Amino acid sequence: MTHDQQCLTDHEVEAVRIEAEHLLELLRQETRLLAEGDHAALLEILPEKEALARRLSESLRRLRRTEGRPEAATLNRTPWVDLKETLRRIEALNDANGRYIADLLLVHRELLSMMVPQTYGHAAQKALPALKGFGLSTEA
């Protein structure tokens, strides 16, 4: 590999790392919003998060296709090491946020199941006897 090819590869890796850092910062923002319970703001950043993740995934695929294994692509391993560390932090933070959201949804589901009797729902009209002059509406 020539010096120019190595510099180009290092530059490309650094550009992908910068994309990854942007996604990492967005995940940190997501963590703060989850802690604050600001669900409206979470919904606002979701499209940007998805777009960044798609763009980063495509950039990583492009790097892998053009250069093969990262260790063989360049003599200067620092850009690759930095990129891998950033990707590891993204994965850890995204997993933590996902677990938090899953736990929160479970709590809400359990709360709703305690608050809403089993007689509500689609089968409610058949489950309860009709009282003359009264009806059970299943509309939310």
N, C-alpha and C positions, 0 to 999 in steps of 0.2 A: 504494500500500500504506500503510495507516495505521500509526501508531507501535505500537499494540497488536498488530497482525498481525506487524509486524517483530520485536517482542520475543518473541512466541510462536514464530515461525520460528527465531529465534536460539536460543531455549531448546530447541526440538526438535532442532536441529542439534547443540547441545552435549550433549544426552542421548545421541544416536547416537555422538558422539565418545567419550563415556565408555564406552559399550559396546565401541567399537573399541579403546580403551586396555586394557580388560579382556582382550580377545582377544590383543592384542599382548603383554601380560604372560604370558599362558598360552603363547604361542609362545616367549617367552624361557625359560620354564620347560622347554618341550619341548627347546629347544636345549641347556640344561644337562643334562637327562636323557640326551639323545643322546650328549653328550660323556662322561658318566659311565658310559654303557652300562647304565643302569637301565631295562631293557625292561619290567619289571613296572609300574613307575611310569608309563611312557609309555602303557601300555594303560589305566591308571586314569584318565588325564586326557583320553584320546581322546573319550569321550562328551561331556564338558564342552566340549571344543574344537569338536566338530561342532555341538552345540546353540548355542554362541555364534555360530558362523559363520552358521548358519541364521537366528538372531534378527537378527544384524547385516544380513544380506542383505535380510530382510523390512523392517527399519527403513529401509534405504536406498531400497528400492522405494517405500515409503510416502512418504518425503520427496520423491522425484522425481515421484510421481503428484500430490501435493497442491501442490507449489510449482513444477513445471516445472524449468527450468534453474536451478541454484544461483546463478549470477551475477545472474540477474534477480529472484531471490526476496527479496533483502535488500540494503539499502544498506550494512550492516555486513558486510564480507566476511571478517572475522577468523574467525568460527566455521567457515565453509566452508573456508577455507585450512587451519585446524588439522585439520579432519576429513580433508581430502584428504591432508595430510601423514601423518596417522596411518594412513590406508588404504594409502598408498604404502609405509610401513614394514612394515605387516602383510604386504603382497604380497611384498616383498623377503625378509623373514625366513621366510615360509612356503615360498617358492621355494628358499631356501638349505637349509632343513630337508628339503624334499622331495628335493633333489639329494643331500644327505648320505645319506638313507635309501636312495635308489636305488643309490648307489655301494656302500653297505654290503651291500645285497642282492646286487649283482653279485659282490662279493668272496666272499660266502658261497656263491653258486652255483658260482663257479669253484673254490673250495676243495672243495666237495662233489664236483664232477665229477672232480677229481684223486684224491680219496680213494676214491670208489666206482667200481669197475671197470664197464665197460659190460655185463658179464655179469649184473649184478644188475638186477632189474626184472621187468616182466611177461613179457618174452620170454626170460627166463633159463632157464625150464624147457625150452623148445624149443631154445635155443642150445647148451646143454651136454648132452653125452651122459649118460644115466643110468648110474650105476655101481651094480652089484648090491649092495644093502644100504645104499646111501647116497642121500640125496635133497637137493636144494637147496630150502630154504625161502625164500620171498619175503616172509614176514611181517616187518614192522618191529618 
